[in-house]
Every structure is written in C-alpha cells, then in structure tokens.
Amino acid sequence: MMQAGTVQAVQDMSDTAYAVSSVVKVVLTFTVVMVVVALLTLLERKISAWMQDRMGPNRVGPGGIGQPLADGLKNILKEETHPGEAAGVFFTLAPMLSIIPALVTFAVIPFAAPMPTRWGVMPMVVADLPVGILFLLAFSSLGVYGIVMAGWASSNKYALLGGLRAGAQMISYEIALGLSLMSLFFVVGNVGLPQVVWTQQRMGTWFFFTFAVSFAFFWISSFAETNRLPFDLPEAESELVTGYHTEYSSMKFSMFFIAEYAHVLTVSALLATLFLGGWDIPFLQRDDMLGFVDGRWVGNVPALWITLVTFLSFAIKTFVFIVIFMLVRWTVPRFRYDQVMDLGWKIMLPASLAAVVVTAATVLALDSAGVTFEQRALGFVPVYGGVLGVVNVAMLAVVVWAMDRGRTLSATGSLDERRARAKQTARLRAIELQTAERGES
C-alpha cells in the first residue's frame, strides 16, 4: 500500500484549465443530479409497488420510464393557487430556500479518484473546499428555513404546525449529527472530504466499522434531516393534512419534493464518503491517492480507468443507501412526536457525547502506544481501525440495549415491553388454571 507522503511526478492544472474544468463540472453535476432526482421518484414508486405486490407506474414509456417527465409537465401546466392571506414574498421564497441547499451541498463531495488530462490532474469534486464537512453541515441545515418559512407564510394552522415541528426536529437531531462526526475528526485531523477518503484507504478499513456509533447516529439523524419516515412529522398527513406545504400547488409544490429527493441523494453520497470509503474500492491499493498537498502529489499515480472504476464504486455505494432510505419509508411506521424528541434528547445527545469522550481516549491511547494507520497484525488485520472498531461496536451494543428498555421508545413494541406482556399473560394463564383445578376438585 502506498504510504502517506509518497510523491509522484504529476502535473497540476493551470489556472485557465482549472477554471474551464470547474465550469464543466458544475454544469454536468447539476444536470446529473436533477436527472437522478427525477428518476428517484420513479424508483421509489417502483420499490413501494414491489413491496406491496402491485404494478406501479407502467403506462408512460417502457416500464414507466417516462413517468417523471409526465409528472414534471403536469406540475408545470397545473393552475397555481395563492392564498389571499399568505405573505406573498416569503410564500414564494420558501420553496427556493428548500431546494437550493440540497443542490449546493453536493458540490463538496468527491465522487471519483482524480482524473488525468492533457492539461493536468483534475480533482473529481466540484468544489474541493478545505472545510468540506463544515460547509455541508451548514448548508444542509439551512433547508429547514424554507420549511419553517413555508409554514408561517401560508397563514394556515396545519402548515404552521408542520413548520414548527420541522424546526424542533432539526434542532433535536442536528446536535447529535454534528457530534457523531467529531470522532472522525480526531482520527482524520482534517474536515476535508478527500482527507476522509484518504484516511480510510491508509487505515485499510472503512469507518462504518471503525466508528460504528457515529455511523448509527449519523444515519438516524439523516432520516430526521430529510424529513423521511419514520421522522416525517412536518408533513404528517394523518394529523396535519400535508403539513407545511398544504397551501402550495403547481411547481412550488413540486420543488419541495425535488428538495427532499435531492437531500436523500446528497445524504446517501455523504454516508458513502464518510463511512464506506467514498470512491475507494476494497482490496485494491491502486486507487489510493489524495492529490496535491503543498504542491506535491500524494498517493498513487492517477489513471483514467481508475477514475471510471472508482466513480462506479461510489455510485453503487450511494445507490445502496438510497434504496435503504426507500425501504425504510415503506416499512417503519411514523414515530409519535414525543418519541422523536425523546430519542433525540434523551438517547442520542448523551450517547453521542459519551462516544466522543470514549473515542478520544482510545485515539489518545493508540497514539501514545505508537500505533500507526498502516500497521497490520498478522500481516493483514488493521490494528488502529480494529481497536477503534471493537470499542465502537461495544458502545453501540450498550446504546441499542438502552434504547430497547421501554423507557424512550415506549409503545413501539420494545423487547422489554414484550417480555412484560408475556409475563403478565403467563400469570393470568396460571391463575385461570388454578381456578379451573379448584372448581374440578
């Protein structure tokens, strides 16, 4: 495996080539994201139909492939309503505030290994910011302002309640989401996403095992951030009609759903980058590279075939998370509002704080012992990542046990509650048998 600090003679891009490539990447990435978001609506309808043993969209085009285009055309041509008492400017601005953060955040996610060109090596990320994770967290949390504004500007009590729920839900889970990433920062030592991928390559293990607690908390918080089931309280149709977008129609209504699926795509790509090695291919060291650091190239020499294969690896990992998002939506029922708040404040917040402390102590012990990322036991077992993984799996087991005690997620069929009901049923049955025996005697 290529060691950190290994330098290869690779040409950097000129300023003109960098500017032109940036424009091309912006246009292509925005186009691909919008097309993928449209196809995700069809994919979810197909997955839900498969789960419910029905056909799903199958009329517009082969296999219903033209359904997203038909839905978009329908929303454009539909009559647009505007409530008379709505706050005009803010009512129109709200859908924009929802969709823009979802599209902008994808710009900092590296989606393939750097690609060599005749003008130099081109990083496969739209904006390679040194504060990539912080930028992403900051912009992704701005999406809630569009929801809150939509609820307030609609002058509708159901919409207002949905907006307030979105604000409360975001505050409850944004803290746990941020804390879940602090453990990664201790090891990576940087908040740039290419550095996160490079660290996983050097360590020889992905972070979903090394930081199992962070992965679990970040994943749960992602459902709350995207307002997807089981955390879709801002648009609970059984309680709030449709919540914050009750008064919207036409393309304004459609923009909220575009924002939701764009958030799902971005969060899935971020999960793949942070915890599944990003574009890294397992058991292949040829793709291990970081890029230019202080004017010098670090890692293996880039190649076009490496760029293409790593992009396919990244796309597959992202697709897996997207499918899981959709499977959960059609499997897990909606939590009650008090359950969502209890989970965020009583379990995830203190547990994420404890995980940060334990992980920091483990990292300090490993660094004090002189253990490096590249060190292997038996020639192939990563020592650094393995020790962190064992500690995190143990912490995750404790957290899951605490969550299943019937105190936090009460009335959701926890193991503790099922045992209590079984004992009560057994006692009643024993009493009935004793009464029957006395009657016979």
C-alpha angles and dihedrals in degrees: 000000000000111000124230111267096032107142126212126188099250125154119239121221122262120242093256093048090047092052094048093046090049092055091048092049092049093052095043095044094048091048094047093046093051092048092047091048090053091049091048089066089057092044093054092049090050093048093048090048091051091050092049095043097244136117106254123194108349107140107075108068128329108331090352093293091145094055095098090053091049091049091050092049090048092052092048093051097042119106111262117224126203119193112235094229096044120116098253105210096039092043089058095039096053098075090049092052089052099050102039098063090047091056098039096052093063089066095079098049115101108224102183144007116283112283122226116226134173087260096051140281113322118206110227096230127091095224117014096200119179087222096047099143093045091049091050095048092047095050097040091055090054090071090078090065090066091052094047091046092049091053094048097042094050094069088220123127094217092050091046092052090050091052092049091049090051091053093048092046093050093051092047096053103027090073094051090044092054094044091050089063096050091080089058091052091056090062103031094044090206138070096218114112095222087057089054091054092045093051092053089050092051093045093051094225135080121245096240086081100029091052101026094156092050090048093051094047094044091050094049091046089050091062089053092045092053093043091234127148130313084031102040094120094133089067102029100157094195091059109021103029089239100331124224097009097047093117097044127100141168117016094344088062091045093051091065091057092045087053091050094052091042088054090050090051093047095046091047091051090048092050090051091050098045101039109017100047096261108241092353116128114218118245091010118108095177091084095052106118139130106190134229116352116179090344094309129104116242121199136011123342111271122242134186094240090051090054093051095046094046090050089054090049091051092047092051093050091048091048091053092056092046091054091048090052089055095044091053091051092058095040112041119062122229117277120234117254093250091050091053092050093045092050092050099044106027101039115016099041098051092036093052090049091050090047091053091053095046093045092048090052091049092049090049091051092049093048091047089052090053096243113160132202092249096050114116133192116219086004097286112040111097107232100194096046093038095056092047090047095053091049092048095047089052091050091048091052090054091049093050090048090051092048091052097054094096094245100099107025096035119172091023097104098264119182091248092055093047090053091050091050091047091052091048091049091049091051092050090048091050091050091051091051092049091050091049092049092051090050092053093048 
